[in-house]
C-alpha cells in the first residue's frame, strides 16, 4: 500500500501558477485583513483552482501554500516568492504561510549526505519569504515518511470516506529507503538544524512552526520519531529559545499522544508558542485511529476555539483531514482529507462556533 503525503496537494509548477489566465469571477469586494482574531485559511497550490473560488465564496481569504523553490537555484528564491505572492493576490487571497517545506528537507531530517546543503537552502528560503512579507513556515521532522495513513476508504457518517492509520499495517510495509534511524540520531539532526536555522529565522522574523509527528508513534517503519509528546516539544523549543521557534498545533496529534490538549492549548497559546493551528479530530489511539468529521469526534471543538482565542491567538487556522462526502467524487483513490466538500462544512461549523461565542476571525 502506497504512502500518502501532502505532496499531492502541493504539486504544480510556478510557471503554470503564475502564467495561467484567470477564469474565476472578479472580486466584487476587496478584502481588508483584520488586525485581530483567527485567520481562516486553507491549503491550496493553484490560485486558479475551483476550490479556491469556493473558498473565497464562503469567506476564506487566507491561503497556506507551497513554494516552488525546489526547481530553481537559491539565488532565484526571491523572484519565485514574489511571483507566487502576486499570483495569490490576483486571485484575491493573502498568503498566511508556507506548508510542506519551501525546499527539500529529507536529507537534513535523516542526517545523510546533502544535509548541509538543505540547511543552507532553508536559510535562503527564510530570507526570501521574509522579503515578500511571508513570515510563517510550517515544517515537520518526520524522516523518510511524512504523515502516514494505511487506509483511505474507511466508512464515516452517511457513507462518507475517511482515512485510517493502523500500526500493524504500517509495520507490514517494512523499512523505508533510509533503513533504521535511532532517536539519538534524530535528536542530533534536529539540534543541528535548529542551531543553524532559528537565528536566521529570528533575524528575518519568520516563525518556524514545527508540526508534530503524525502519527506520534516511534519508531515507524524503522525510523525514530521525536516530536511525539509535549515533553519533547518543550525540549525542542528549549534547544534554541526564541520567539520564532514554535509549533503548528495539530490538535488531534497531541490528543493521540495522550496529552491534555485543552491545557496544552492554553499554555502554549498564552506563551506565544502556537504559530499555526490544524483544527481536526480523531477517534482511537496512536496505534490505530481514524479521522472524524469536525462535529462528531470526541474533542470539545468549541472549547478548543475558545481557549485559543481567549489566550490571544490571532494567527492562521485551517480545518484539516475532513472526510470526503458524496459530492467530492473521490472514487478509487479514497480520502486523504483534502477534498473541498467536507471542508465547506468544516468552515461553516467553525464560523458558527466563532459567531456564537463572539470569537473574532477574518
C-alpha positions as CSV (number, residue, x, y, z in Angstrom):
1,X,0.0,0.0,0.0
2,X,1.5,3.3,-1.0
3,X,2.3,6.1,1.4
4,X,0.0,9.1,1.5
5,X,1.6,12.6,1.8
6,X,0.7,16.3,1.5
7,X,2.8,16.4,-1.6
8,X,-0.2,15.6,-3.9
9,X,-1.8,18.9,-2.5
10,X,1.3,20.9,-3.3
11,X,2.3,19.7,-6.8
12,X,2.5,22.1,-9.7
13,X,5.0,24.3,-11.4
14,X,5.5,28.0,-10.6
15,X,5.3,28.8,-14.3
16,X,1.8,27.3,-14.6
17,X,0.8,29.0,-11.4
18,X,1.8,32.5,-12.5
19,X,1.1,32.3,-16.2
20,X,-2.4,30.7,-16.0
21,X,-5.1,33.0,-17.2
22,X,-7.7,33.5,-14.6
23,X,-11.1,32.0,-15.2
24,X,-12.5,32.9,-11.8
25,X,-15.1,35.6,-11.2
26,X,-13.7,39.0,-10.4
27,X,-13.6,40.1,-6.8
28,X,-16.7,42.2,-6.0
29,X,-15.4,43.4,-2.7
30,X,-11.8,43.9,-1.8
31,X,-10.6,42.0,1.3
32,X,-9.1,44.0,4.1
33,X,-7.4,41.8,6.7
34,X,-8.4,42.2,10.4
35,X,-5.7,43.0,12.8
36,X,-7.1,40.6,15.4
37,X,-8.7,37.1,15.6
38,X,-8.3,33.8,13.8
39,X,-7.2,33.9,10.1
40,X,-9.3,31.3,8.4
41,X,-7.2,29.6,5.7
42,X,-7.0,26.6,3.5
43,X,-4.1,24.6,1.9
44,X,-4.0,25.2,-1.8
45,X,-1.4,25.2,-4.6
46,X,-3.1,26.5,-7.6
47,X,-4.8,30.0,-7.5
48,X,-6.9,29.1,-10.5
49,X,-8.5,26.0,-8.8
50,X,-12.2,25.9,-8.5
51,X,-11.6,25.0,-4.8
52,X,-10.1,28.5,-4.4
53,X,-13.2,30.1,-5.9
54,X,-15.3,28.1,-3.4
55,X,-13.1,29.2,-0.5
56,X,-13.5,32.8,-1.5
57,X,-17.2,32.4,-1.8
58,X,-17.6,31.1,1.7
59,X,-15.4,33.8,3.2
60,X,-12.0,32.2,3.4
61,X,-9.4,34.8,2.3
62,X,-6.1,33.4,3.5
63,X,-4.1,30.6,1.9
64,X,-1.4,28.3,3.1
65,X,0.6,27.2,0.1
66,X,3.8,25.5,-1.1
67,X,6.7,27.3,-2.8
68,X,8.5,26.4,-6.0
69,X,12.0,26.7,-4.6
70,X,13.0,23.1,-5.3
71,X,13.0,23.7,-9.0
72,X,15.3,26.7,-9.1
73,X,18.7,27.9,-7.8
74,X,18.7,29.5,-4.4
75,X,19.6,32.9,-6.0
76,X,16.1,32.7,-7.7
77,X,14.1,32.1,-4.5
78,X,13.2,35.8,-4.0
79,X,11.8,36.1,-7.6
80,X,9.8,32.9,-7.1
81,X,8.4,34.1,-3.8
82,X,7.4,37.4,-5.3
83,X,5.7,35.9,-8.3
84,X,3.9,33.4,-6.1
85,X,2.6,36.1,-3.8
86,X,1.4,38.2,-6.7
87,X,-0.4,35.2,-8.2
88,X,-2.3,34.6,-5.0
89,X,-3.1,38.3,-4.5
90,X,-4.5,38.4,-8.1
91,X,-6.8,35.5,-7.0
92,X,-8.0,37.5,-4.0
93,X,-6.1,35.5,-1.4
94,X,-3.4,36.5,1.1
95,X,-0.6,34.1,1.9
96,X,-0.7,33.3,5.6
97,X,2.3,30.9,5.5
98,X,4.1,28.1,3.7
99,X,3.5,24.5,4.4
100,X,5.1,21.4,3.0
101,X,8.7,22.7,3.3
102,X,9.8,25.5,1.0
103,X,12.9,23.5,0.0
104,X,13.7,19.7,0.2
105,X,14.2,18.6,3.9
106,X,14.6,14.9,3.6
107,X,18.4,14.7,3.8
108,X,18.7,17.1,6.7
109,X,16.0,15.2,8.7
110,X,17.7,11.9,8.1
111,X,21.2,13.3,8.7
112,X,22.7,11.9,5.5
113,X,24.9,13.4,2.8
114,X,23.4,16.6,1.4
115,X,22.0,17.8,4.8
116,X,24.3,20.8,5.0
117,X,23.2,22.0,1.5
118,X,19.5,21.6,2.5
119,X,20.1,23.6,5.7
120,X,21.8,26.4,3.6
121,X,18.9,26.4,1.2
122,X,16.5,26.7,4.1
123,X,18.3,29.8,5.3
124,X,18.0,31.4,1.8
125,X,14.3,30.4,1.7
126,X,13.6,32.1,5.0
127,X,15.2,35.3,3.8
128,X,13.4,35.3,0.5
129,X,10.0,34.7,2.1
130,X,10.6,37.4,4.7
131,X,11.4,39.9,2.0
132,X,8.0,39.5,0.4
133,X,6.1,39.5,3.7
134,X,5.6,35.8,4.3
135,X,6.5,35.1,7.9
136,X,5.4,31.6,8.7
137,X,6.9,28.2,7.7
138,X,5.1,25.0,8.8
139,X,7.7,22.2,8.7
140,X,8.0,18.7,10.2
141,X,10.8,16.5,11.2
142,X,9.4,13.1,10.1
143,X,12.3,11.5,8.3
144,X,11.5,9.2,5.3
145,X,7.7,9.1,5.6
146,X,5.9,12.3,6.3
147,X,2.4,11.9,7.7
148,X,1.1,8.4,7.2
149,X,-2.2,6.6,6.7
150,X,-2.8,3.0,5.8
151,X,-6.4,3.1,4.5
152,X,-8.2,5.8,2.7
153,X,-11.6,4.1,2.3
154,X,-12.9,3.8,5.8
155,X,-16.7,4.5,6.1
156,X,-17.7,7.5,8.1
157,X,-21.1,9.1,8.7
158,X,-23.7,8.6,6.0
159,X,-21.2,6.7,3.8
160,X,-18.5,9.4,3.7
161,X,-15.0,8.2,3.3
162,X,-12.2,8.9,5.7
163,X,-8.6,7.8,6.4
164,X,-7.2,5.5,9.0
165,X,-3.8,4.6,10.5
166,X,-3.1,1.0,11.7
167,X,0.3,0.4,13.2
168,X,0.2,-3.3,12.3
169,X,-0.5,-2.5,8.6
170,X,2.3,0.1,8.6
171,X,4.7,-2.4,10.1
172,X,4.0,-4.9,7.4
173,X,5.2,-2.4,4.8
174,X,8.8,-2.9,6.0
175,X,11.6,-0.3,6.4
176,X,11.8,2.9,4.4
177,X,14.7,3.6,2.0
178,X,16.6,5.1,4.9
179,X,16.6,1.8,6.8
180,X,16.8,2.2,10.6
181,X,17.4,5.6,12.2
182,X,17.5,5.8,16.0
183,X,16.2,8.5,18.3
184,X,19.7,9.7,19.3
185,X,20.4,10.4,15.7
186,X,17.1,12.3,15.2
187,X,17.8,14.4,18.2
188,X,21.3,15.2,16.8
189,X,19.8,16.1,13.4
190,X,17.1,18.5,14.8
191,X,19.6,20.1,17.2
192,X,21.9,20.9,14.3
193,X,19.0,22.2,12.2
194,X,17.6,24.5,14.9
195,X,21.0,25.9,15.9
196,X,21.7,26.8,12.2
197,X,18.2,27.9,11.2
198,X,16.5,29.6,14.1
199,X,19.0,32.5,14.4
200,X,18.3,33.2,10.7
201,X,14.5,33.0,11.3
202,X,14.8,35.4,14.2
203,X,16.9,37.8,12.1
204,X,14.2,37.9,9.3
205,X,11.2,37.5,11.7
206,X,9.9,34.3,10.2
207,X,8.1,31.9,12.5
208,X,9.2,28.3,12.3
209,X,6.1,26.3,13.2
210,X,7.1,22.6,13.8
211,X,4.3,20.1,13.1
212,X,4.1,17.1,15.5
213,X,4.8,13.6,14.1
214,X,1.7,12.1,12.6
215,X,1.1,9.5,13.9
216,X,3.1,10.3,17.1
217,X,4.5,6.7,17.2
218,X,8.2,5.8,17.4
219,X,9.7,4.1,15.6
220,X,7.6,3.9,12.5
221,X,8.9,1.5,9.8
222,X,12.3,1.6,11.4
223,X,12.6,5.4,11.7
224,X,12.5,7.0,15.1
225,X,10.1,9.9,15.7
226,X,10.8,12.5,18.3
227,X,8.0,15.1,18.0
228,X,5.8,12.7,19.9
229,X,5.0,14.3,23.3
230,X,4.5,17.7,24.9
231,X,7.7,17.0,26.8
232,X,9.7,16.5,23.6
233,X,8.2,19.6,22.1
234,X,9.3,21.7,25.1
235,X,12.8,20.2,24.8
236,X,12.8,21.1,21.1
237,X,11.8,24.7,21.8
238,X,14.4,24.9,24.5
239,X,17.3,23.9,22.2
240,X,17.2,27.4,20.8
241,X,14.9,29.5,22.8
242,X,13.4,32.1,20.5
243,X,10.0,33.8,19.8
244,X,10.4,32.3,16.3
245,X,10.9,28.7,17.4
246,X,7.4,27.3,18.0
247,X,4.7,24.9,16.9
248,X,2.0,24.1,14.5
249,X,-0.6,22.9,16.9
250,X,-2.2,19.9,15.1
251,X,-4.5,19.3,17.9
252,X,-5.5,15.7,17.1
253,X,-1.9,14.6,17.1
254,X,-1.5,15.9,20.7
255,X,-4.7,14.1,21.6
256,X,-3.2,10.8,20.2
257,X,-0.1,11.4,22.4
258,X,-2.4,11.1,25.4
259,X,-1.9,14.8,26.3
260,X,-4.5,17.1,27.9
261,X,-5.0,19.2,24.7
262,X,-7.1,21.8,26.5
263,X,-4.3,22.6,29.0
264,X,-1.6,22.5,26.3
265,X,-3.5,24.8,24.0
266,X,-4.0,27.3,26.9
267,X,-0.3,27.1,28.0
268,X,1.3,27.4,24.6
269,X,-1.1,29.9,23.2
270,X,-0.5,32.2,26.2
271,X,3.2,31.8,25.8
272,X,3.0,32.7,22.1
273,X,4.4,29.4,21.0
274,X,1.5,28.3,18.8
275,X,2.0,29.9,15.4
276,X,-0.5,27.9,13.3
277,X,-3.4,25.6,14.1
278,X,-4.6,22.5,12.3
279,X,-8.1,22.0,13.5
280,X,-9.1,18.4,13.4
281,X,-10.3,15.4,15.4
282,X,-9.7,11.7,15.5
283,X,-11.2,8.6,17.1
284,X,-8.8,5.9,18.5
285,X,-5.2,5.7,19.7
286,X,-1.9,6.4,18.1
287,X,-1.7,2.7,17.2
288,X,-5.0,2.8,15.4
289,X,-7.2,5.8,14.7
290,X,-9.4,7.3,12.0
291,X,-10.2,10.9,11.1
292,X,-13.7,12.1,12.1
293,X,-15.9,15.0,10.9
294,X,-15.3,18.1,12.8
295,X,-18.6,17.8,14.7
296,X,-18.7,14.1,15.6
297,X,-15.3,13.3,17.2
298,X,-14.5,13.1,20.9
299,X,-13.0,16.6,21.3
300,X,-14.9,19.6,22.5
301,X,-14.1,21.7,19.5
302,X,-16.0,24.8,20.7
303,X,-13.9,24.7,23.9
304,X,-10.7,24.5,21.8
305,X,-11.6,27.5,19.7
306,X,-12.5,29.5,22.8
307,X,-9.2,28.5,24.5
308,X,-7.1,29.6,21.5
309,X,-9.0,32.9,21.2
310,X,-9.1,33.8,24.9
311,X,-5.4,33.2,25.2
312,X,-4.5,35.6,22.4
313,X,-4.1,33.5,19.3
314,X,-4.5,35.6,16.2
315,X,-2.8,33.5,13.6
316,X,-3.8,31.1,10.8
317,X,-6.1,28.2,11.4
318,X,-7.3,25.6,8.9
319,X,-9.6,22.6,9.2
320,X,-7.6,19.5,8.4
321,X,-8.3,16.0,7.2
322,X,-12.0,16.3,6.6
323,X,-13.7,13.1,5.4
324,X,-14.8,13.1,1.7
325,X,-18.5,13.5,1.2
326,X,-20.5,12.2,-1.8
327,X,-20.1,15.3,-3.9
328,X,-16.3,15.1,-3.7
329,X,-16.3,12.0,-6.1
330,X,-13.1,10.6,-4.8
331,X,-13.6,7.2,-6.5
332,X,-11.0,4.6,-6.0
333,X,-8.4,6.9,-4.5
334,X,-10.4,7.3,-1.3
335,X,-10.0,10.2,1.0
336,X,-6.8,11.8,2.2
337,X,-8.7,14.6,3.8
338,X,-8.2,17.4,1.3
339,X,-11.4,17.5,-0.8
340,X,-13.4,20.6,-0.6
341,X,-16.9,19.3,0.1
342,X,-16.4,18.4,3.7
343,X,-14.1,21.5,4.1
344,X,-17.1,23.7,3.3
345,X,-19.0,22.0,6.1
346,X,-16.0,22.4,8.4
347,X,-15.6,26.1,7.8
348,X,-19.3,26.6,8.4
349,X,-19.1,24.7,11.6
350,X,-16.1,26.7,12.8
351,X,-17.7,30.0,11.8
352,X,-20.9,29.0,13.6
353,X,-18.9,28.4,16.8
354,X,-16.9,31.6,16.5
355,X,-20.0,33.7,15.9
356,X,-21.9,32.1,18.8
357,X,-19.0,32.6,21.2
358,X,-18.2,36.0,19.7
359,X,-14.6,35.0,18.8
360,X,-13.1,37.3,16.2
361,X,-11.9,35.9,12.9
362,X,-11.1,37.1,9.4
